[in-house]
Amino acid sequence: MDAESTRGSSAPLTRTRSESESGLTLTSRPGFVTLPSSESTQSHYTAASTTAADEKGYEGADTGIYELAVRTPELGSESESELVQVQPRRKTWVSKVKQSVARRYPSTYTRIRRVVLYVRGPRPKVDLPPPTPLLNISLRLSSLHISLPLEFTLLKHTSRLTSPYLFTLLSICYITSLALLSRSQSFQTPPSSYLTCLSTYWLANSQCGVDGRECGPFDERVSEFRCPAQCENTILQNPRMVGGEEIKFVPLIVGGGDEERTYRGDSFICASAVQAGIISKDKGGCGSVHLIGNYTNFLPYTAHGLSSIGFPSIFPYSFRFLSTPSSSPTLSHCTDYRTPALAYNILITTSLFLLFRPSPLTLFFSLICIGFWHVALFSQPHGPPPKLDVAFGAFLPALFVAYAFWRVAVRFVMPLFVGGGGAGGMSTPTPMPIESCILYLVGFWIGVLHNLTLDKLPLSRLTSSDITKRSGAISVLVIGLIVVVICVFNQLRVIRTTGWLGHYVKWYAAGGIVLLVMAFLPGLSLRLHHYIVPMMVLPMTAFPTRLSVVYQGLCIGLFLNGVAAFGFDGILQSLAVLKQDAISGSGHPTFLTNSTNFNASIPLMNQTLRWSELLDSWDGFALLIDDVERYAGAALEFSLSALDPGIPHFFRVAYTNSGTPGDFTNAATYLPNGTWVDALPGASY
């Protein structure tokens, strides 16, 4: 009976195996299959018959119409074969639809089926061959034979270092030394003296209250401070209005260009100290600052790789750094050890791959612990000083997620590169400690140091502000998309060759639907933090290729950086949380005083500033003059009698609701020659 007659026949499929033959043959005996009585042969028959039916295109293999009911022979039976009756099964709706489409549109059905079979990949599923070392070099050039077995040589000469007792001793020494380094770094300076890279003496816009009452006192005093390293990398992520100038994507530093290096009170203190030469970029340091009150005409300044902007008007709070020997701070242990700690941790992780070579699971969790605590204690701590309770609160959930990483992906790849075999008993003839060290650790440390690597790109956030206003953002976006698309399609190609693509498509489609539903929840915004992206990507790397190793290292590092530095922030966040210091699009009033009706012949002390009326959803106004809130209330005008006519002044106004302001207007400007410059359209912060 051939395949075509079988596909069109309504009789059940039957097969028999003769005693003298090792293969399976079709027979015309209706309703029964003759099988050998041994259990192993029955299993072989089931697999072979299923594969044969699938390859020959039997209707039962395609639609699932037929079902085998196997009868186990009784104990003591001498028969060599048993009869198995084939029971017809009712067609499912999927089978009916497929048959209907095949009858009506045979060519379309054939093309679709070919695409589906191609995407599905081979059946049964196959494993990729284990990787072979590239650094065991063996070249033959005519009569010259060059042999350079780097991996083998390293394994041979370091075999004594792989003892678990030696690894245990190393772990104890590492934990002790890291604790001592962290103590010297963060816990021997008074906590009250610590500043962060964002610390200022004055808060933005109306946050200091009318006339800055909540940011006082304004009396002259001297205080000591300690700054961390790398504060020159802290920039404004959203545009900020300073006088009539909008600044963005740079450290907020105003002034410093006069002989006494006077800075405006809302300047980043630590970045200003770096510019003034008080502390080091790479080591941080301690200093003394002299707080003073009103100061007029802050001059721009450039030094030590940092540039400040000027402000030609008056501001009620300013400061200067003291640099004379008599003013040296009394604080001790001011050096930031994050760079030595980084070098130490890189050395330890490298030695784990090359010298000590613990089991793959131990090596994996060693990377997790080292990366997490480097971020939590040195590179991006909650603090300073580091808040250990917050760090431990994130550490235990991070270990749970890390174990999930191991189960779904890492256990299929890391053992085949570092040695120890893989899941399912697969093993590699020769471990590759040098290759695995390079492939894993390069991506791993790029991810762990995200604030110094990927975050330095001009597209650290996929926002319209970054894309349209940051120099080079569009180029980085295009190049990044090309690289990501190439990597994704290559990984999909690898997955398809194993036959697992359909499995991944189903789960990722389900996850995509969930994300789509979450994205449309009212009042909330979907936020894929950089610790969430690795959780989404890493399951696709469960295939032993060298690119999978690089992807795994990068994903693990990004996950650790996100969790250790920022915690497990929610995937859904309110718009107010996401707004931070950006404009909200709330709308704003307009100035009725403008260049058309402003009378320059009238002295400034007799002038009145007016603006438009309230809208229904607001209950008041906030008026900023020279970036200081000077009025809060429901009035529609403000007297300018207290202003100095000899210097420029900048005016911005916003609606308020229960004292909370919306977006401010752009700055309208009064110039000393009596000229009024209208505010540009749009809002500001």
PALOTOR-714629 format. One record per residue (C-alpha): z negated, x, y negated. Coordinates in steps of 0.001 Angstrom, whole numbers, padded with zeros to 6 digits, always signed. Each point is the difference from the previous one (the first is absolute). Example, Ala and Ser with C-alpha at 12.3 -4.5 7.8 and 13.67 -1.06 7.14 Angstrom:
residues 2
-007800+012300+004500 +000660+001370-003440 
end
This chain:
residues 685
+000000+000000+000000 +001014+001630-003321 -001731-000173-003341 +002339-002579-001524 -000456-002481+002863 -003741+000513-000105 -000190-000624-003828 +001783-003399+000501 -001752-001032+003207 -002842-002492+000040 -001387+001387+003251 -002973+002340-000237 +000488+003769+000221 -000775+001484+003437 -000235+003574+001182 -000796+001634+003345 -000696+003510+001225 +001099+001020+003466 -002174+002294+002064 +002603+002735+000080 +000843-000034-003695 -001953+001331-002925 +001783-002050-002670 -000185-003680-000907 +003004-002296+000584 +000877-003522-001035 +000148-002622+002743 +001248-003577+000071 -003064-001342+001703 -001151-002743-002412 -003486-000133-001456 -001479+003121+001623 -000291+003728-000549 -000698+002354+002875 -002386+002792-001010 -001688+002857+001849 -003582-000808+000756 -001442+003127-001641 -001540-000550-003415 +001565+003101-001557 +003475-001031+001088 -000532-003505-001388 -000914+001531-003357 +003116+002187+000208 +002096-003035+000799 -001342-001973-002941 +000758+002800-002466 +003391+000751+001518 +001112-003610+000193 -001097-000699-003582 +001887+003024-001273 +003072-000832+002053 +000044-003588-001204 -000346+001141-003582 +002819+002529+000359 +002378-002350+001795 -000656-002829-002436 -001484-002560+002364 -000931-003216-001699 -003493+000253+001357 -000537+003365-001688 +001326-001248-003317 -001654-003404-000200 -002974+000271+002323 +001129-002967+002155 -001069+001463+003352 -003454+000982+001114 -000935+001848+003204 -002861-001289+002137 -001009+002770+002437 -001779-000790+003256 -002294+002752+001249 +000261+000532+003803 -003051-000798+002046 -002095+002777+001379 +001182+001208+003382 +003528-001227-000499 +002617+002184+001669 +002890-001244-002035 +001629+002553-002241 +001004-002488-002609 -001215-003197-001588 +001895-002955-001383 -000488-000639-003688 +001127-003274-001485 +001512+000024-003466 -001218-002880-002139 +002230-001210-002850 -001781-000151-003366 +000578-002450-002806 +002036+001360-002874 -001830+000769-003223 +001283-001142-003378 +000899+003590-000808 +002184+000170+003097 +001678-003281-000853 +000746+001165-003543 +001420+003292+001268 +002214-001740+002535 +001168-002506-002612 +000903+002752-002476 +001710+001982+002761 +002185-003002+000936 +000913-000976-003559 +000340+003429-001610 +000604+002476+002815 +001279+002841-002190 -002842-000339-002526 -002534-000215+002810 +001418+003131+001586 -000224+001973-003253 -003546-001195-000694 -001033+000825+003543 +001400+003501-000322 -001925+000558-003233 -003196-001347+001562 +000418+002191+003085 +000664+003045-002209 -003074-000621-002139 -002095-000700+003068 +000873+003401+001425 -000122+001106+003615 -001631-002015+002763 -002318+001005+001499 -001564+001764-002962 +000143+003780+000057 -002198+002793-001331 +001289+002722-002265 +000002+003427+001648 -003005+002137-000920 +000688+002450-002833 +000815+003596+000799 -001357+002925-002050 +002354+001424-002602 -002019+003140-000626 +000222+001392+003529 +003178+001755-001051 +002355+001386+002621 +003451+001240-001088 +002686+001796+002004 +002685+001825-001958 +002452+001554+002477 -002128+002661+001694 -002894-000355-002456 -002838-002374+000890 -002478-000904-002746 -003228-001665+001079 -002593-001095-002539 -002389-002502+001622 -002237-000676-003007 -001708-003094+001415 -000579+001574+003398 -001378+003193-001541 -002458-001938-002169 -001154-002073+002967 -000486+003104+002119 -002072+001956-002516 -002198-002902-001183 -000796-001650+003324 -003627+001178-000165 -000518-001839-003294 +000639-003452+001454 -003452-000348+001522 -001690-003304-000923 -003254+001889-000588 +001684+002148-002643 +001434-003126-001631 -003461-001560-000092 -001414+003110-001688 +002861-000026-002506 -000673-003662-000810 -003672+000671-000710 +000835+002962-002244 +002680-001969-001830 -002225-003000-000724 -002801+002271-001223 +002253+002052-002270 +001694-003096-001404 -003381-001547-000808 -001106+003165-001825 +003265+000179-001932 -000273-003648-000991 -003610+000492-001101 +000958+002897-002248 +002973-001969-001293 -001652-003277-000928 -003739-000274+000538 -001606+002780-002061 +001026-001237-003441 -001808-002953-001658 +002007-003164+000745 -000309-001121-003625 +002085+002980-001133 +003020-000845+002150 +003144-001346-001595 +003097-001319+001719 +003532+000795-001088 +000133-003447-001665 -003274+000304-001928 +000134-000770-003744 -002534-000690-002739 +001944-003006-001315 +001513-002919+001919 +003435-001459-000648 +000766-002804-002455 -002896-002476-000422 -002194+001237+002876 -002408+001736-002393 -000573-003216-001945 +000286-000620-003722 -000274+003294-001923 -000632+001776+003324 -003637-001096+000230 -000024+000160+003800 +001229+003620+000073 -002529+001480-002414 -002095+001692-001146 +002208+001976-002371 -002588+002573-001065 +000761+003657+000490 -001341+001394+003241 +000866+002613+002622 +000263-000732+003719 +000965+001987+003086 +002531-001090+002561 +001699+001085+003206 +003644-000783+000784 +001816+000140+003357 +003195+001949+000576 +003581-001270-000350 -000752-002422-002850 +003271+000944-001679 +001693-002115+002690 -001750-003213-001072 +002407-002022-002124 +000318-003444-001575 +001790-002155+002553 +000640-002738-002581 +001146+000283-003632 -002841+000345-002560 +000345-000544-003758 -001528+002719-002210 +000462-000969-003624 +003677-000849-000221 +001066+002160+002942 +000238-001068+003635 -000864+002709+002530 +000347-000145+003769 -000015+002117+003153 -001921+002870-001665 -003711+000835-000368 -001521-001886-002937 -000800+002783-002495 -000082-000760-003727 -000577+002817-002492 -001219+003538+000546 +002444+001607-002407 -002439+000836-002814 -001949+003245-000180 -003134-001559+001499 +001920-001727+002826 -001067-003558-000837 +001013-002688+002502 -000027-003771-000370 -002776-001757+001915 +002286-001768+002482 +001635+003239+001202 -000491+001014+003628 -002922+002435-000342 +000819+002280+002934 +003730+000242-000786 -000938+000788-003603 -002374+002729+001219 +002823+001521+002058 +002277-000031-003049 -002725+001577-002155 -000508+002754+002600 -003595-000975+000765 +000509-000585+003728 +002546+001059+002618 +002728-002208+001439 -000601+001152+003562 -003789+000484+000006 -001288-002562-002511 -003164+001124-001712 -002826-000810-002380 -000063-000173-003785 -001813-001244-003070 +001417-002652-002306 -000998-000846-003566 +000296-003736-000683 +000758-000918-003612 +000763-003204-001849 +002907-000900-002285 +002931+002364-000158 +003376-000374-001713 +003404+001398+000875 -000058+001273+003604 +002713+002624+000399 +002188+000494+003106 -000469+003128+002073 +001570+001743+003012 -001815+002550+002161 -000593+000832+003680 +002877-002225+001093 -001349-003132-001710 +001209-001698-003191 -001927-002434-002162 +001248-002500-002572 -001098-000422-003584 -001667-002938-001731 +000236-000007-003820 -002723-002562-000711 -003794-000212+000347 -001940-000486+003226 -003786-000571+000310 -000595+002269+003021 +001178+003562+000637 -001169+003145+001746 +000366+003783+000032 -000690+002557+002715 -002483+002797-000609 +001279+003384+001127 -002419+002517-001532 -002243+002061+002327 -003123-001694-001389 +001389-003401+000936 +000712+000820+003653 -001133-002824+002304 -003149+000426+002042 +001563-001769+002977 +000540+001998+003196 +002329-000316+003006 +002859-001127-002225 +002896+001276+002132 +002149-002543+001816 +000634+001250+003547 +002748-002439+001003 +002642+002746+000205 -002108+002325+002238 -000977-003059+002068 +003681-000874+000432 +000834+003527+001134 -002959-000069+002414 +001008-003348+001512 +003632+001052+000371 -001188+003134+001801 -002199-002053+002337 +002725-002523+000873 +002485+002812+000591 -002422+001795+002331 -000529-003214+001953 +003717-000212+000761 +000645+003691+000599 -003189+001477+001441 -002578-002455+001277 +002388-002747+001182 -002435-002764+001005 +001232-003066+001868 +002496-002162-001923 -002533-002777-000599 -002606+002473-001281 +002581+001708-002199 +001118-003331-001454 -003489-001107-000980 -000759+003467-001355 +002916-000483-002416 -001313-003442-000927 -003478+001310-000829 +001172+003111-001868 +002528-001897-002121 -002357-002857-000830 -002912+002167-001091 +002192+002363-001987 +001086-002955-002126 -003464-001600-000132 -001879+003199-000920 +002485+002138-001901 +003425-001220-001074 -000665-003642-000997 -003691-000860+000422 -001634-003253-001008 -002105+001332-002821 -000637+002701-000971 -002210+000938+001691 +001456-001441+003229 -001574-003297+001035 -000742+000654+003644 -000952-003615+000724 +003426-001165-001172 +001704+002756+001996 -001797-000874+003235 +000718-003678-000639 +003721+000763+000197 -000236+002714+002666 -001013-002181+002959 +002793-002595-000514 +002416+002905-000498 -000953+001356+003438 +000737-003395+001539 +003451-000136-001625 +000602+003609+001066 -000680-000945+003621 +002546-002792-000360 +002465+002625-001271 -000710+002037+003113 +000534-002931+002338 +003231-001320-001492 +001793+003238-000868 -001715+003388-000089 -000885+000191+003705 +003687-000223+000879 +000969+002957-002194 -002787+002478-000749 -000838+000917+003638 +003638+000897+000666 +000012+002512-002857 -003492+001478+000102 -000378-000170+003789 -002029-002217+002268 +002689-002404+001112 +000915-003361-001404 -000641-003642+000709 +001199-001052+003409 -000398+003462+001475 +002902+001577-001894 -000609+003647-000706 +001784+002910-001617 +000518+003271+001904 -001107+002162-002922 -002257-001062-002899 +001341+000739-003466 -003004+000924-002185 +002054+001710-002730 +002548-002800-000342 -002589-002759+000174 -002157+001789-002586 +002861+000183-002491 +001397-003482+000649 -003342-001812-000086 -001845+001892-002715 +002739+000117-002647 +000260-003785-000137 -003738-000435+000558 -001059+002056-003020 +002739-001470-002197 -001501-003406+000738 -003642+001075-000374 +000826+001578-003383 +001943-003064-001144 -001419+000299-003530 +001567+003464-000331 +003236-000583+001924 +001639-003427+000189 -002050-001389-002880 +001501+002641-002294 +003450-001555+000363 +001070-002116-003002 +000016-003030+002285 -003532-000115+001353 +000029-003788-000492 +002939-002337+000628 -000389-001833-003297 +002608-000825-002615 -001952+002086-002528 +000215+003110+002172 +003646-000517+000946 +001347-000713-003475 -002246+002169-002192 -000849+003129+001973 +002438+002888-000209 +001690+000643+003329 -001400-003151+001642 +003385-001522+000822 +001270+003238+001576 -003144+000306+002111 +000317-003660+001044 +003630+000419+001110 -000678+003234+001891 -003143-001485+001567 +001861-003111+001179 +002755+002116+001550 -002520+002163+001856 -002007-003011+001200 +003107-001858+001205 +001232+003058+001906 -003404+000543+001618 -000377-003677+000946 +003463-000291+001545 -000462+003222+001917 -003319-001228+001385 +001571-003340+000935 +002726+001904+001831 -002629+001920+001970 -001884-003194+000854 +003201-001735+001165 +000856+002813+002408 -003273-000686+001818 +000480-003769+000206 -003044-000829-002152 +001803-001162-003159 -000201-003694+000847 -003753+000269+000497 -000449+001605-003427 +002350-002446-001712 -002067-002947+001200 -003323+001406-001212 +001328+001245-003331 +001750-003334-000598 -003291-001799+000605 -001776+002375-002378 +002716-000476-002625 -000426-003772+000147 -003759+000372-000494 +000532+002274-003022 +002537-002429-001429 -002475-002874+000233 -002736+002113-001591 +002309+001023-002847 +000321-003637-001115 -003694-000871-000030 -000871-001340-003469 -002056+002151-002339 +000231+003078+002212 +002344+002944+000171 +001049+001869+003143 -000937+003670-000381 +001088+002514+002649 -002448+002816-000671 +000956+003425+001225 -002479-000267+002858 +001711-003198+001218 +003538+001412+000120 -000903+002591+002706 -001558-002777+002077 +003331-001821-000128 +002198+003026+000671 -001939+001995+002591 +000684-002274+003058 +003697+000885-000324 -000778+003684+000603 -001133-000377+003635 +002954+002021+001299 -000146+003756+000716 +002407+001427-002569 -000688+002638-002604 +000619-002439-002835 -002572-002356+001527 -002518+002850-000187 +000725+000496-003710 -000245-003747-000667 -003315-000227+001841 -001522+002876-001952 +001103-001496-003328 -001183-003512+000891 -003414+001209+001176 -000475+002056-003169 +000999-002879-002307 -002322-002378+001831 -002955+002383-000316 +000670+000625-003694 +000187-003699-000809 -003115-000994+001939 -002201+002953-000981 +000945-000099-003690 +000256-003743-000643 -001456-001785+003017 +001531-002919+001855 +001319-001902-003016 +001312-003439+000880 +003663-000606+000701 -000314-003039-002297 -001413+000524-003484 -000351-002159-003063 +002265+000589-002970 -003005+000892-002158 -000924+002863+002353 +003552+001309+000049 +000410-000258-003772 -002667+002593-000869 +001096+001484-003349 +003496-001517-000082 +001210-002907-002114 -000262-003358+001735 +002766-001966-001690 -002534-002416-001471 +001741-000455-003329 -001318+001084-003380 -000120-001150-003629 +002314+001265-002725 -000811+001454-003402 +000797-002257-002927 -000434+003004-002282 +003252+001945+000203 +002282+002299-001933 +001579-002975-001781 -003107-001536-001537 -002213+003114-000287 -000436+000840-003685 -000387+003761-000374 -000968-000352-003651 -003293-001633+000968 -002706+002545+000916 -000854+000142+003706 -003591-001027-000711 +001331-003343-001242 +002374-000594+002895 -000597-002454+002856 +001501+000230+003465 +001107-003340+001513 +001231-001079+003422 +001193-003124+001844 -002178-002882+001229 -001754-000362+003330 +001661-001413+003072 -001757-002640+002106 -001090+002321+002830 -001760+002508-002313 -003128-000238-002155 +000155+003051-002294 +001574+003254-001096 -000713+003722+000304 +001288+002249-002781 +000391+003758+000492 +000251+002246-003058 +000737+003632+000820 -000695-000763+003714 -003535-001261-000770 -000972-003663+000226 -000951-001085-003524 -000015-003776+000394 -000596-002555+002772 +000032-003720-000790 +002145-003027-000752 +000995+000786-003613 +003668+000453-000888 -000402+002806-002540 -001898+003236-000630 -000715+001839-003243 +001218+003612-000226 -002425+000925-002757 -001912+002535+002133 +003060+002097+000851 +000870+003333-001596 +003406-000399-001727 +000688+003728+000190 +000570+000131+003782 +002172-002018+002419 -001489-002988+001808 +001124-001747+003189 -000569-003701+000773 +000162-001893+003292 -001235-003495+000832 -000505-001987+003222 -001157-003423+001102 -003415-000176+001698 -001588-002391+002455 -003813+000145+000170 +000178+003474-001525 +002568+001369+002470 +003215+001024-001762 +003528-000555+001227 +002870+002274-000877 +000008+001632-003427 +002994+000138-002265 +001749+003243-000711 -001338+001797-003056 +000847-001026-003544 -000441+002979-002327 -001152+000444-003590 +001150+003300-001567 -001775+001753-002918 +003016-000593-002278 -000560-003755+000285 +002708-000647+002579 -000612-002589+002730 +001743+000604+003354 +000298-003083+002184 -001171+000032+003609 +002728+000350+002584 +000551-002938+002368 -001976+000022+003223 -003549+000621+001151 -002158+003104+000321 -003249+001214+001558 
end
